[in-house]
Amino acid sequence: MSSFEQSIVISSTARGEQPLLAIPREEFARFHEATARSLRGYLVRVTGSPSLAEDLAQEAYLRLLRSGLAPDATHEHRRNYLFRIATNLSTDHFRSGPAGEELPDHVPEPTTPPDAGRQTDIQRALGEVSHHDRALLWLAYVEQWSHREIAEVVSVKESSIRGLLLRARHRLGAILEKKGLRP
């Protein structure tokens, strides 16, 4: 049993609940292994905080396990549902913060090699767009998800994604242009 699974079992039983794994442990371990890195990367980029991202990721897995999602759900369906939970958790976190706490204006960038200047500039600019735009752009261009998958995660109609991405790209482009990074 992984340390993550142990923490879920311990957390559940400490509250008097039954362990949550509705799917076989081995299957959950494979699912966790396949999704944890991209989920944490997504949450770090969306929230700007590695420690908050870790907390939200664990809560997202916990809620996924509590959700009653059918044990025979496909990997893609579980993954999309997990990201939807994580997106909602990050949105709720910033909505419920003290005095309407918003995302920080600047999202700290991950450590990058010195020759990655352009990538760092784009990361900085991405840190300046809204939480929603950052989520859309990350899922579309980093995770390479389809419009249908993104729509499931951000809870909008699939037909809206194209326009939302277009506007998010334009806002990011305006930031890059202000920094002199766009032709």
N, C-alpha and C positions, 0 to 999 in steps of 0.2 A: 504494500500500500504506500503510495507516495505521501510526502509530507503534506501536500495540498489536500489529498483525500483524508488524511488523518485529522487535519485541522477542521474539515467539514464535519466529520463524524464526531469529533470532540465538541465542536461548537453546537451541534445539533443535540447531542445527548446532554450537554451541560444545561440546555434550556428545557430538558425533559422531552425532547422530540426523538423520534426514531431516526436512525441514520437515513439519509436521503437518497442514496443511489438507487434509482429505479431501473437503471441499466446495469449490466454486469460491470464490475470494477475494471476489468481489462479493457472493455470497450470505452468506458469513460476515460481511462488513462490514455488510450490512443487518441480520443477526441481532444483531451486537454493538451496532449503533446502537439497535436496538429494545429491547435488554435491559440494557445497561450501567447506565443511570441507576437503574432500579428495583433491580437487583442490588446496586449500591453503597449505595443508600438502605437496603435491607433489611439489608445487612451492617453498616453504621454503627449502625443501631438495635439490632441483635442483639449486636454486640461492644462498642459504646460507643467505638470508636476509628476515626477516619477513615483513619489510615495502615494499621492492621491490615485494615480493610475493603478498602482498595485492594489490598493484598497478597493477601488471600484471593480477591478477585474475579479477579485475574490468574491465580492458581493454578487457580481453578475453570474459567476459559475454557481454560486449558492442558490440564487433565484432561479436559474435554469433548472437545477435539480429539483427545486420545490415546485416548479411550474406545473407538474403533471403532464408534461410533454410526453407523448406516446413513446414508449421504449423503442418502437420500430421506426421512429422518424429518421429521415435520411440525414447524413452528415451535413449536407448543404443546408437543410432546414434548421437543424440544431445550431449551426454556425450563424446563420442569419438571425435567428432568434436570440442567440447569445449577444451578438453585436447590437441588436435592437435594445436589449436590456441594458447593455453598457452605455449606449447613447442616451437612453432615458435617465440612467443614474447620473451621468455627467451633467446633463441638462438640469435635472432636479437639484444637484449639488449647488450649482451656481445660482439657481432661482431662489433657493432657500437660505442662501448665505446671509450674513448680517447686512442689513440695509441694502438688500438687493445686490449683493456682491456679484460682480461680473467677472468674466475671465480677465486675467491680467492683460494689459496692453501688449506686453512682450512675453512671448513664450520662450523659456530658456532652450537654447539649441543643444542637441546632443554633441558630444565631443567628436570633432572631425579632424582628419589629417590636414596639415597646412595647405596642401595643394587642392583642397576641395572648396576653394573660395566661392565659386559660383553657386555650388550646392548650399553653402552656408548662407549666402545672400537670399536664396529662395526660401530656405528654412526660416530666416528672420522675417521675410515678407509674409510667409504663411502664418507666422505667429501673430501678425497684425490683423488678419481677417477675423470675422466673427466665428464663434464656436460652431455654428451651423455650417458656414461655408467651409471651414477647416474639415469638418466631418465629411461633407460631400466630396471635397477635392481629394482627401486622403483615400476614401473608399474607391473612388473612380480611378485615380491615377497611380496610387501606390499599391493598393490591394487589387486593382484591376477588376473590380466587380462590375457586373452588368447593371443596366438601369433598373431592371426588375429587382435584383438583389438589393440595390441601394434603396429603392422605394420601400421594400419590406423593412429595412432597418430604420429609416427616418420617418416612416409612417406617412408617406404621401403617395399619390397615384404615380404609377410608372410613367405616364405621359407627362408629368410635371418635372421629372428629373432632368431632362435635356435643358429646359429653360433655367432651372435652378443652377445647374452646372455652368451654363453659359454666363449667367450673372455673377456667379462666384469667381469664374475665371477672369471676367472683366474687372471685378473689384481687386483681385490679386494682381492683374496686369497693371491697374492704375497705381498700386503701391510700388510695383517694380519700376514703373516708368518714373515715379517721383524720385526713386533712388538712382535713376539713371541706368537701370539694368534692362531696359526694353528698347528695342530699336524704334 
